[in-house]
Amino acid sequence: MTTVEYIRYRIPAGGGPAFEEAYGRAAASLAAAPECVDYELTRCHEEPDSYILRIRWSSLADHLEGFGTGAHVGPFFAEIKPYVTAIEEMRHYEPTGVAGKGSRYPTVYAWAGGEAAFLRLTDLFYTEVLKDPLLEPVFAGMSPDHTRNVALWLGEVFGGPARYSAERGGHAGMAAHHIGKGITEEQRRRWAGLLLDAADEAELPADPEFRAVFAYYVEWGTRMALIYAGDDPPPLDPAPMPRWEWGVTPPWQPQGS
């Protein structure tokens, strides 16, 4: 589980520019460290001498035992050492699961047209799948609810209600449906291509931003299906449901980690 470190600084008046420059240099070590997911230095509007550094680490152990004993901690500390005495708080916090975004931007799900759009998409898509000689053998025995279930999955992935997780078991439930299927790369490519074509037929938004996010997930999702359908699938652990947002995708995890 990721852990979030918050470091609160009180920088004397006039020292802010030098402090920010020092952290600008130190940030190169954070960016290079495999244990660091992301970071951000913020300055308080009401009290300009107050700064908070937020660092998200891949885990608490990765921070303390990985970064803390690795090659990047030395160069990082060399830049920020003059400011250690200005630290007022330095603690680690665990995410609680209570998170979200404001209403300034619609979710990808809402922008696509919500549940009706995804149901329209999967109905059109599987009509073509069952006509396709390469894919029909894979889906010939699918349940009557299959198109709806895939619509629920896609809806949840793109920010809609968590109905697939509630009804079908989330990520592990979807992965389990692919075990032993023996899907080929050719079939994966055909599946992805037909779904992108169906997005046109279903009249999903055609703006580049939506289609880029949509195509990104289709490529990722079909490659994950290929992995679970292969000869040596990974364990069906309770991985979190993948969520695709504007410019934000699930954090990268190397295979086997």
PyMOL commands that set and color helices and strands:
alter all, ss='L'
color gray80, all
select helices_A, chain A and resi 16-32+60-69+73-86+108-112+114-129+136-139+146-157+163-168+170-176+185-201+208-229
alter helices_A, ss='H'
color red, helices_A
select strands_A, chain A and resi 3-10+36-43+50-57+87-93
alter strands_A, ss='S'
color yellow, strands_A
deselect
rebuild
show_as cartoon
